[in-house]
């Protein structure tokens, strides 16, 4: 089970141009925004990546509005964020075991990052509603591949309530307000 104290949220490449290529842009941005806001409320570290931002743009404004000074944005050119030394150094230095991940594209950058994180010994939980690919087939393929590697496939709401554990948690009301 996920625990607030032992988790990190990673959002992969939710950038202007990549979001613009999706048939359904709104769901992945909304789910990612809820996950990011909830992580900030619960003081869970957040790491965002941007794949070649000079060409693909920055993280979408709907997510950066919820960024705090503690959140980290790391530029990358490799498909797996783990292949970017700054990323894996930051993840290791945070000293947490669980990685909650979402992003674009599910079958490329999210999949390769998940594969490498599992290889590095992390427990990975994929928030599938915070993931997207240009095609449904590629999206489904990415989820199957990650599950086959040992990642847990979940969704943002399930993840948040797993972190909260019960309604007496002091973060319950503000987190619940995000999903109502």
N, C-alpha and C positions, 0 to 999 in steps of 0.2 A: 504494500500500500504506500502511496505517496505521502510524504510528510513535508510540511511547509519548510522546516528547518534544513531539509536535506535535498532541496530541489532548485533547479535553475530553469528558466524559460528561455528557449532559443527560437527566434523567428528568422527564417531563411529567405532573403531576397524578395520581400514583399514591396517591390519597387514600381514606380510609375509605368514604365513600358511593359514590364512583365504582367502587371495587373491588367493593363490595357489590352493584352492579347487574349485574355480569358473571355469565354462566352458569358459566364456569370461571375461578375466581379464582386458584387455586393456581399455574398455570403462569406467568402474567405476573409475579406477585410473586416466585416462585422465580428466574426468569431475571433479573429486575431486581436482586434481592438478590445474585446471583452477579456480575453486571456491576458493581454498586456496590462489593462487597468486593474484586474484582480491581482495580478502578480505585484503591481506597485502597492496596492492596499495591504497585501500580506507580507510586504518587504522581501519578496522572492527576487533574487538577482535576474536581470534580463540582459541577454546578448542578442543583438540584431546583426545580420550580415547584409551586405550590399554587393551583388555581383557586378563588377565593372560599372560603377555608378556614372562614369563619364559618358557611357553609351546607353545604359539602361535606366538612368535617372536615380533619384534618391528614394528612400523609403516613403511610401505614400503619406500625405499629410494627415490622414485619418489616424495613423499610428503615431506619428511624431508629436501630435498634440498631447499625447499621454506620456511622453518620455520625461524622465526625471534626470537629474545630473548623475545619478548612480547607474543609469542604463548605458550600455556600451554599444556602439555601432562600429563594426569591423568591415573594412573593404576587402574584397577577395577577387581572385580571378580563377581559382580552382573551383571545380564543381562541388567537391567536398570541402566544407568549411574547416574541417580538421587538418587539411593540407596547408592551411594558412597558419604559420607559427603563432601569430598574435592571438588567434582564436583559441587554439588548443591550450596555449599558455594561460589565457584568461580563465577558461573552463577549469583547468587543473588547479589554478590558484584559488578559485572559489571554494574548493574542498567539499563539494557536494557530490552525491552519488546518482541522483535522479535528474534526467534531462527530459523536460517536456518540450516537444518540438512541433513546429508548424512551418508552412512556407510554400514557396513556388520554385520550381516545379516539382511536384511530388515524386515523379519517376526519375528525376535527374539529381538536382542539388540536395533535396531533402533526403532522398534514398541514399546517396553516396555519403552524406554527412552522418546519417543514422548508422550505416554500415561501419564507418570508421569509429564512431563513438562506442558502438558495441565492442569493436575490436580493442578499444582502449579500456574496456571494463565498466562502462557506464550502463545503468539501467535506463532504457529509452522508452518514453511513452509518446506516441504520435497522436496529436490532436487532429483527427482527420478532417474536421470541419474548418480547421485553420490551415488546410493544405489545398492546393489546386494544381491542375495541369491544363494545358490547352485542350486535351481530349479526355473524354471519360475513360476510354480504354487505357490510356497511359496512366491516368490517376489510379485506376483499379490495380494495374500492374505494379505500380510503385508501392501501394499498400500491401499487396500480397508478398512482394519481395522483402519488405521491411518486417512483416510478421514472420516470414520464414527464417529471418535472421535472428529472431528473438525479441523484436520490439513489440510492445503492447500497443494495440490500436484502440483508441478511445475517442472521446469528443470533449469539447471544452467544458460543457456543463458537468459531465461525469467527473472529469479531472478536478474541477473546482470543489465539488462536494466531497470528493475523496480527500482533498487537502484539508477541508474544513472539519471533517469528521462528525460534527454535530452542531445543532442550532445554538448551543451555548458558547461556541467559539466567538471571541470578540470581533472577528472579521466577518461573521455570518451576514449580518444585515447589510453592510455596504457591498459585499460581494453579491448577495442575492438581488440587490437593487439593479445590478448590472444586467442581469438576465431576465428580469421581469418585463 
